[in-house]
């Protein structure tokens, strides 16, 4: 999960002829009524809407808070902002973990690309949102991160995964991730002006070993889905047309640094 620090960015959405310096946090929280109950998925060590600020927020992460603190403390990261985790998600449907809960907003920064089934993730978020609710997403742009050498996700693959219903990432997804992941000048994410050589991040032997784990049904934390702003927005519209998703785009902010921002609204 990425660091949610408040970087100053130029907003890419708004009335023509107007621009305003917004922090990353402000972009993600546009249109989000923090006075209403919400859910933050995978905030890791830097939440966007914290309980300590008085927000009515539930936290869902892949491990309890103490385990997260131990994990990130070992990496030399400040763990003081880690929130108490209300729900631990170990795969499967979100609606199974948060059964009976509903929210006015859901925040997911660098989460959707990790989901095993993209359609199920969107459907579960939509099911948990109240009418008029917002799903606010921060998404890596594959052109400026370690997904650089991969092909953008196709509509066919998204639908096929939904139909097959795997509970962990497929062998093919894992193999592609480890074989194609790269760095640029030693960085795993960069802005459009960055220069330097593109190099493989993992050895072929690591890809083969990881594929064996996937065959054994072991969950590996990878980017299963790869987007640019254009391909993501087209995929959402195609999924709406085919009846898989009911939410529609409410706001969009084009790539800033290595990520772009989309808010989907439940009508």
Helices and strands as residue ranges (DSSP letters): E 8-10, E 21-23, H 24-28, E 38-41, G 51-53, E 57-61, H 65-73, E 87-88, H 94-97, E 103-109, G 112-114, H 118-128, E 129-140, G 142-144, H 155-164, H 171-180, E 182-184, E 198-200, H 204-215, H 229-241, E 248-256, E 259-265
